[in-house]
Amino acid sequence: MSEKDDEAVRLLEGAYALSSPADNRSYYRDFARHYDSSFAAALGYVYPGAVARALLACQRPDGPILDVGCGTGLVGAELRKGQADLLIDGVDISPEMLAVAAQKSLYGSLFEVDLTDDVATLQIGFADGGGYAGLISAGIFTHGHLGPEPIASLISCCRSEAQAVIGVNAAHHQAHGFAPFMDRLVDNGRIMAPVYDEVMIYDGSDQDHAGDTALIMRFVIT
């Protein structure tokens, strides 16, 4: 393993070891400026593209899309490759990551939000007061980050019939009970039953994580 690859793995393992919102803010404060090169490029991070393509394969949202945990804008960039005129807002816990995303001119609005708290403040991002027409996320529902609980609040920021595409690290999905949580949302009439697709997180260039996968949950908000 090269020195560059070794650094990328250390960054990944550090991210997986986080345990609180404060930890996340502190970690990504220094990580943000070289996230794209030292992590995403070095490990062959193909996950944002897979999640973006899953949303683009659905019926085109008839309004703004909310990119949850947008980080430096990797998902936003992939969405714009497919549909350059999409309206996209982004939220993230790290102001430093958001600052990098802002430099790329991908988003209409960017919001610093702790998703373990009340996300009602996201209403300021509604383009027309009716809620988001699409919800997308890659990388935030994983080890050291979020369990399924914020999904209930996030769908409240969306309009009826909004399309959601949320990626969850496969091991994290199992360990934190995402499936029964989503089943409860279905039973409560908040979403249609999700469709699951398993995708690779990395392109295989790093052998330590070559087999890491994520489950993409595709569902319609009712």
N, C-alpha and C positions, 0 to 999 in steps of 0.2 A: 504494500500500500504506500502510495506517495505521501509526502508531508502534507500536501494540499488535501488529499483524500482523508488523511488522518484527522486533520482539523475539522473537516465537514462532519465526520462521525462523532467527534467530541461535541460539536455544536448540537447535533441531533440528540445525543444521549443527555446533554445538559437540558435541552428543552423537555425531554420526556420525564426528567426528574423534578420538574417544577411542581409546586403544591399549593400555591395561593395566587390571587390576583397581584399581590405585591411582588411575588417572585417573578411573575410574567413581565411586569413592567420593568423591573430591574434587569432581567436577562435580555430582553429585546432592546433595551436602551443602547447597549453596546453592539448588539447583533445586527441591528437594522442597517447600518451603513454598508455592510458587506454580506447581507443575507443572500442576495441574488447570486453573487459570484461564489462565495465560500461555502454556501449550503446548496442552493437550488441547482446551480450549474455543476458543482463538483460531484454531487450525488446522483445526477440525472433525475431530478425531481419532476416526473411526468404527470403527477396527480392533478395539478390544477388544470391541465389541458383535458384530462379525462372527464373531470367534473363539468367543465365549461361545455364540452361537446355534448354531454348528457342533457344539459339545459337547451342547447341550440337545436337538439334533435326533437325537442318537444314543440308544441305549437308556440309561435312567437308571443312572448308576453306583450299585452296591449298597454303597457305602461312601464314605470320605472322598476328596476331590479335592485334588490338589496344584497350586497356581497358581505357576508358575515365573517368576521375575522379576516378582512381583506389584506392585512399585512402590507407588503410593498406593492401590491397590485398585480400579482401573477395571474389570478383568475380573471381580473378585469381585462388584462392584456389579451388573454386567450378568447374571451367573449368578443372583443372588438375585432379579432382576426376573422371571426365568422359573421358578425353583424356590426359594422363600424358605427352605425347610428343608434345603437342601443343606449338607453338612459340608465346609468348605473350609479348608485350611491354605495359607499363603503363604511363599515364600522370596524374598529379594532381597539384593543385596550392600550396599545402602545402609541404614544404621540410621535415617537421617532420613526416607527414603521409607517405611520400615516404620512409623515413628512416626505418620505421616499416616494410613496404612492402619489402624492400630490404633484411631484415633479414630472410625473409621466402623463399628466393631463388625460387620465382615463375616466375620472369620476366627476359627476356633477357636484356632489357634496360628500364630505368625509367627516365622520363623527367619532370622537373618542368615547368609548362606552365600555363599562365593565358589565359583561353579560351575566355575572352572578348576582347583579342588582336588578332593580326594576328597569325594564327597557322602554318604558312609556315615553321617554325623551326622544325616542326614534321617530315619533310623530312629526317632529320638525322636518323630517326628510321627505314627507309625503309631497309628491310633486303637485297633486291636485286635491289633497285632503281625503282621498279615497283609499289610501293604503297602497302598498307595493303590489305589483302584478307578478313579480317573480322573486324567489328567495334562493340564494345559492351559497354554498360554503364548502371549502376544502382546507383541511389542515388544523382546524380549531377543535374539532371533536376527536381528541386523541390523548395519549398518555400525557399526564402533567397539565392538561388543559380542562376541557369542559365535559361533564356528563350530559345526559339527555335533557335535564330540566329546563334549560333556556329555550328549547324548541317551542314549548307551550307559549311563552311570551312572544317569541319571534313571529309565530304564525298570526298572532293578534295584530301585528303591524302590517298584515297583508289583506288584500281585498278577497272577497269570495271568488273562487275559481282560479286563484293565483297558483302558478306552478312552482313547486319547491324541489330543489335538487341539493341534497345534503350528503356530503361524504363523511364517513366515520371509519377511523382505523379499525380493521376487522377484529383484532384482539381486544381493543377497547370497547367495541360494540358488544361483544360477548360479556366482558367483565363487568360492565356497568349497566346492563339490563336495558339496552336501547330497544330491543324488540318488544318486550312487554310494555314499555313506556309508550311506544308508537301504537301498540294495540289499544291502549287505553284512550289515546286521542281519537282513534277510529271509533271505539265504542261510544265515546262522548260526542260523536258527530262533528268533530272539528276538522278532520281530514279524511280523504279517501284512503283506502288501504295502500300502503307503499309497495312499490316494485323495487326489488333489490338487484343490483349489478355489482359483481366483484371485479375490481380493477387493480392493476399494479400501481404502487406508489412511486417506485423508482424504476429506471430503465435496465437495471441489472449490472451496471458498470461497477457498482460497489457490492462485493460479494456478501458482506455482513448483513446487508438489508435487501438483497436481491429478491427475496421471497415475500417481502412485506406487502400486504394488500389492504385495500379499503373497500368498504361496502358503500355504494352510492344508493341512497334512498330517494326514489322519485315518487312524489305524491302531489295530489291536488288539494288545496285548502278549501274547505267548504264554507 
